[in-house]
Amino acid sequence: MQDSFIQEERELLQQIGEGSQSAFTLVFNIYSKQVFDVAMLYLKDDLAAREVVQEVFLKIWLKREVLPEIKDFSDYLFILTRNHVFDGFKKQAVRMKAYEQLYHQQVAIVNDTDYRVKDREYAVIVEKAIAALPPERKKVYIARKEGFSNEEISNKFNISIHTVKKQMQIAVQTVRNFVRKSI
């Protein structure tokens, strides 16, 4: 039974490698739930996980020539999905750092009184948002704002780097939502 499934899977991968859209659709229907579940494991966000499914399968289609060489497609999908999610975390961290740098540059450039008043109001809102975070998430968020790397935070609080990334992602999302609702 298992051998016939593996053989059928290899045939489908071979067909996709040759450009078969129907084989691709079949593989998508078989494995999209698995990719979704892996994405949800890391992201805990239905919409983001659905986007990951689309992006992973797009990547599979674009690199379909290598599919016949894959020994264990299920493992390949897991690794591809995990790496895609982690790349998203990295990009988000880079964006956050760039936004923070841009923010600090803008503060130095603008001397407008109205801006300063609004800036203080926003700072109070952000402080309230940070204060509302759960204690562990708040520690990670504050440590990141103080310039610690994920690895340094991981070592400092004796938690995994994945936990640091996930806590930071949730904290940023929570702070953003709080600020949006408060403005």
N, C-alpha and C positions, 0 to 999 in steps of 0.2 A: 504494500500500500504506500509506504513512505517512499520507496524507490520509484514507483510510478509517478508520484507527485513531483519528486525531484527531477525526473526525466521530463515531465510535462513543463515544469518551470524552466528548465534549460532550453527547451524548444521555444517557449514563449520569448525568452531573453534573446535567443538567436534571431527570431522573427523581428523583434523590436530593433535589434542591431541592424537588420536589413531594411528597416523603415516601416514596418507594419503598424499602422495606427490601430487596427482592431486588436492586435496582440497587446499593444500599449494600454488600450482602454481596459482590456481584461485584467492586466496586471494592476492597473490603477484600482479597479474595483476590488481586487483581492487584497491589496496591501495598503490602501489609503487609510483604513482604520488603524492599522499598526503604526503608521507614521503619525497619525493624529494622536494616538495614545502616548507615544514617545514625546511628542511636542508638548502635550498637556502635562506630562510628568515634570517638565522643566518650566513651562510658562504659566500654567494654571490660568490660562486665558483662552476661552473657546475661539474667539475671532483670530487671535494671533496664531493658535494652533492650526486653524483652517488655512491661514495664509502660508504657514510652513509646509503643509501638505502640498499646496499648489506649487510652491517654489521648489520643493524637493523633486516633485515629479517633472517639473519643467527642466530642472537640471539633469534628471535621468534621460529625458527625451533628447536634450541637447548633446549629451555624451553617450548616446545609445550604442555607438560603435564598440565601447568597452564592455557592454553587458554580457556578451557570450563568454568572456574570460572570468566572470565572477563565479566563485565556487559556492558561496552561501549568500543568496540574495537577501535573506532576512537580516543577517548580520550586516551586510552592506547597507541596507536601508537604515538600520539603527544608527550606524556610525555616520552615515550621510546626514541623517536628521539631527543627531546630537551635535555634529560639527556646525551645521547650519544655525542651530539655536545658539551655540556658543559664539559663533561669529557675530550674530545679532547682539549678544550681550557686549562683546568687545566694541562694536560700532556704537552702541548706545553709550558706553563709558567714554569713548572718544568724543562723541557729540556733547555729552554733559560737560566734559572738561573744556571743550571749545566754547560752549555757551557761557561757562563760568568765567573764562578768560575774557571773552567779549564783554561780558557784563562789567567786569572790573575795569576794562579799558574805557567803556562808556562812562562809568562813574567818574573817572579821572578827567574826561574831556568835558562833560556837561557841568556848568556852574549855575544852572537855572534854579531859582528858589522853588518854583512849583515842582520841578523834578525832584528836588531834595525832599520835599514834603511827601510826595507820592512814594519815593524810594523808602522813606521811613515807614510809611503805612504798609508797603509791601513787605518790608523786613519784619514788621510785627506779625503780619499774616503768616509769613514763612515760619517764624519762630513758633507761632501757635500750632502750625501744621506739624512741625518737628516735635513739639511737646506732646502732641496727640499720638505719636507713633508708639507702638509697643516697645518696652525697654531694650530688648535685644536688637531690634531693627534700628532704634534711635542710636544705640552705641555704634553700629556699623555706619550709619549715615553720617554721624558727627565725625567719626574717625576718617571717613572718606573726604569730608569737607576740610578736615585739617591736613589733608594731603597724603595720608597713608595709602599705600598700594593695597590691592586685594590680598596679596600674599602677607603683607605686614599685618593687616587686619585679621587675617586668618590665624596667624601666629599669636597675635596679641590676645585674642579672645578664645583661642583654642577651638576654632570651628573650621569646617572645610572651606576651600576657596569657592566651591559651588554654592555653599550656603551664603557666603559673603556676597557673591554676585546676585543671587536670588533676593536676598534681603535688601540689597541696594536697589535692585530693579523695582521691587514692590514699594520701597520707601519713596523713591523718586516719583513713581506713579501716584502714590497717595498724596504726597506734597503738592504735586501738580493739580490733582483733582481738588484738593482743599483750597488752593489759591484760586483756581478758576471759579469755584463756588463762592468765594469770598469777595471777588472783585465786582 
